[in-house]
Amino acid sequence: MKQSYYLFSSGELKRRDNSITLIDENTIKKDIPIERIKDIHAFGTITYNSRLFDFISRHGILIHMYNYYGYYSGTFYPKEKLVSGKLLVKQVQHYITPEKRLELAQEFIDAGSFNILRNLKYYQSRGKNLASYMDQIIELRKELKETKTIEALMGVEGNIRKVYYDSWNIIINQEINFEKRVKHPPDNMINSLISFMNTIIYTKTLSQIYQTQLNPTISYLHEPSERRFSLALDVSEIFKPLIVDRTIFSLLNKNMISEDDFEIDSNFLKIKENAKKIVLKELEDCLSRTIMHRTLKRKISYEHLIKLELYKLIKHLFDDKVYRGFKIWW
């Protein structure tokens, strides 16, 4: 079974027969058979060579690279094997036509905000007093379909997230003063966890996009630009409440992570390596969790839900079926 591999040691990553080998600074070798690799996440300082890149390209394996602080630096994105000129034209048409672009952007935020509301309902049913936050978000969601521009849409989305993040001090049992979302740089442990885990779900979504014919640089909610795969940003918005936020709540409410697992480094609140491994294990457990799909009538993983979302988007672009974003039903 294929899986994601997280590399924390520094060293050299190279091909060895039909495997990939990491030789770390202590000359310890770890062989990973190529057929077992879904994607690679490199957190250490890794050196590569052209032979390795040729090898993993032929097997369609992405390498996501992160900096010293654990934040995303970039991706080695192999030459695409699943290419469709017709789909590319459709993607562009839906971007350059304002009404078509706005329709998709609204649906991404509608689904994402519904899933946010679902999280609040879940914790409300478990004794947390979240009724006022839910009421505010219900009212704000009514404004989504009334927006006429992407900027106005993102303004409403920002208001929804502000209300949502205000509720986290009630949802989370630990005594943490989480007043607002701060990204650059994260100023407390919750902001650090959000930034770190949002990065991972972004790369997970990018890995799924690679397995389709979609172009990852053409997006609808986020503005396409140089040096980023903005379609992954669009689609991951839908799944953050289910995968990222619920994992954070679980980690903190089970006291698996505390403020002792962070350290201040050059104005960054950095997650220590052992804590990072705990976070990634919980995230992988969440991604591998399965539910009975209502339409397919079989169990599928949370991670596979992302790929299904991309297929739904493709059908919309070809005018086969109107896109409706994934909404948590359990």
Secondary structure, 3 states (H helix, E strand, C coil): CCEEEEECCCEEEEEECCEEEEEECCCCEEEEEHHHEEEEEECCCEECCHHHHHHHHHCCCCEEEECCCCCEEEEECCCCCCCCHHHHHHHHHHHHCHHHHHHHHHHHHHHHHHHHHHHHHHHHCCCCCCHHHHHHHHHHHCCHHHCCCHHHHHHHHHHHHHHHHHCHHHHCCCCCCCCCCCCCCCCCHHHHHHHHHHHHHHHHHHHHHHCCCCCCCCCCCCCCCCCCCHHHHHHHHHHHHHHHHHHHHHHHHCCCCCHHHEEEECCEEEECHHHHHHHHHHHHHHHHCEEECCCCCCEEEHHHHHHHHHHHHHHHHCCCCCCCCCCCCC
